[in-house]
Amino acid sequence: MGKIVGVDIGGTFTDFVVFDKNRGIFVSKIKALSTPRRPQKAVMRVLSKISKEYQDIDVIVHATTIATNTLLGQVGLEIPRTALITTKGFRDILEIGRQRRPSLYDLFFEKPKPLIPRRFRFEVNERVDGEGRILRKPSEKELLEIVDKILRAGSLSVAICFINSYLNNENEAYVKKFLERHLKGKFICASYEVDNQYREYERMSTTVVNAVLMPIVTEYLTELEKSIEQVIPRAKFLIMKSDGGVSESRFIAKRPATIIESGPAAGVMATRFLGSILGLTELLSFDMGGTTAKAGTIIGGEPTITTEYEVGGKVHAGRIIKGSGYPVRYSFIDLAEVSSGGGSIVWVDEAGGLRVGPLSAGSDPGPACYGRGGDRPTITDAHMVLGRIGDGFLLGGEIKVEKWLAEKAFRRGVDMMDPIEASIGAIKIANSTMAKILRIVTIERGLDPRDFVLTAFGGAGPMHACALAGDLGIRRILIPVFSGLFSALGLIATDYRHVYYRSFMRKTSGLELDELIDVFDDLHREAMKDFSELGVNPNTVVLRDYLDARYYGQGYELLVPVDPMGMRSIEEVERAFHDMHRRVYGYAMEDFEVEIVNVRVEAIGVVSRITLRKMEKFKEDPSSAHVGCREVYFESVDSFVVSNIYRREKLVWGNIIEGPAIIESYDSTIVIEPGWIGRVDEYGNIVVERE
């Protein structure tokens, strides 16, 4: 066993951690400025440096935002021209969508522009009925005419989505093979490969998003993988997916829609990993980086998952506004996100009100205090004005930060306001905004935030943790070891994860359990075949079985975990659904018929088991880590207080740090408010609690 590297690309910084599997320790951690226009540039610059120091790297796990950035319209990532082939009479489904209005009373509301214009959406005279019987097969003549139009249009990618193909995909499979013969070099995606479920609009949208992303994601991963092979030829290259699992680039290239929320998922999986080590099962994940802040929950030791997501949509107070983006049906870690990070720009609106974000200074030029040309004040500059960040160097000397530059930016950017008052206001606004996303993933989900341990990480997260915990009544905060690089740690603490499902559409009345077991068996075989190709030891693969079920006539389903091999009758399946319905909605209707919509299998295979090594030294007195004092503003007392400053790298197990205090490290800064006490645990994490 050698070393495993985690690489997490953020809007401002790209984070790297190197874990030695033989010794069970992290041997390197690096935070480098991102290169947004060519994110692989920063990745390869650091990997080249790491490869010279460590010769035995065998796994590299990567989280990327390229899929999200493409659909959000990032400069240099233009959406490639894509064609759609669908059943005759259904080409406008993509435009009609659902009757969801993000702004109910907005007379000027416009739906998101379809990813494929109408002139590039082609119809085929084929038909499958509601029972899955083929009534009409597509003709070769009309397909040749469509091929000619696609070639003349210069499309790079083609999406195929036929009505009722979820019941019988024979026509789709035929058309895909035909196009592969006649459209060499084009990317072709059929709906049965990416979303074989009913509801034609969501299925078509998912297929189109996947087809649109295929050229860009494939090019990005291919270029990055070739570059890695040149410097670390023996390393296996894996990519984090939106569901918190990883897979190889050849699988991702076929289903790039699975990595839309790749980066944010890593932080939640890191929280889950740390919780498993510490015996904590109820955790609230809070990740604040340079551009955004994200929140998620770990319940019963597992991240909360959603199967409904809209990419490229509008976000209001942390919520994705339904109907404003492009639906993608896949398993996503349930997150709330807001444009509030260390680089968020502080500005004054036309009415004279102070605002924060959504624009960010990013990595270029970055906050004004970095001295890299930025002249607009940011949240990082506000922390500097308030003494939470001191003059000196960040990232081990790579970035010099100066308070006078931050004050100058505030004087220029927020006229008529004192820099200190403006900084206090900006921090309060940011905290209020971020408290909303924490409420979204707890209170709005029927959960009490006081039952959770707040896990705060990212370069800026630990600076806001006490204020946010106080707002929500949370009494315990966990600041992880390597908190500023914690998402990268999550990348190397995860496993292969693939989800397989099959449309079923059967009522349980008259259904035999053996029929259900046969479908699960087929999906199990498919999963084991894929994991065998990945080189995963079959003895380490865990298969989890689920049903998407509902009462007959309901519009939406519940995800019900089942053990079909351990059940003796279909009545036990019905009982499992009734129990789940009762837990979610508070009641069950046991006289109603149950309908199974999909059969679903989640397959998990071990990549590499890692753990954290305990500290050897125990000491309560933190004086050896004390490096000085300075005046710091604290919101809880609304004044500047002389505070002790500590270096985190010098803290040892058992150290007790009483607030007010600042703990500085290579990758982040921790603010401990008055009335809170921090204790260093045996792994180097800092547990902060109210006195």
Buried (B, 14 or more C-beta within 10 A) or exposed (E): EBBBBBBBBBBBBBBBBBBBBEEEEBEBBBBBBBBBEEBBEBBBEBBBBBBEEBEEBBBBBBBBBBBBBBBEEBEEBEBBBBBBBBBBEBBEBBBEBEEEBBBEEEEEEEEBEBBBBEEBBBBBEBBBEEEBEBEBBBEEEBBEEBBEBBEEBEBBBBBBBBBBBBBBBBBBBBBBEBBEEBBEEBBBBBBBBBBBBBBBBBBBBBBBBBBBBBBBBBEBBEEBBEBBEEBBEEBBBBBBBBBBBBBBBEBBBBBBBBBBBBBBBBBBBBBBBBBBEBEBBBBBBBBBBBBBBBBBBBBEEEBBBBBBBBBBBBBEEBBBBBBBBBBBBBBBBBBBBBBBBBBBBBBBEEEEEBBBBBBBBBBBBBBBBBBBEBEBBBBBBBBBBBBBBBBEEBBEEEBBBBBEBBBBBBBEBBEEBEBBEBBBBBBBBBBBBBBBBBBBBBEEEEBEBEEBBBBBBBBBBBBBBBBBBBBBEBBBBBBBBBBBBBBBBBBBBBBBBBBBBBBBBBEBEEBEBEEBBEBBEBBBEBBBEBBEEBEBEEEBBEBEBBBBBBBEEBEEBBBBEBEBEEBEEBEBBBBBBBEBBEEEEEEBEEEBEBBBBBBBBBBBBBBBEBBBEEBEEEBEEBEEBBEEEBEBBBBBEEEBBEBBBBBBEBBBBBBEBBBBBBBBBBBBBBBBBBBBBBBBBBBBBBBBBBE
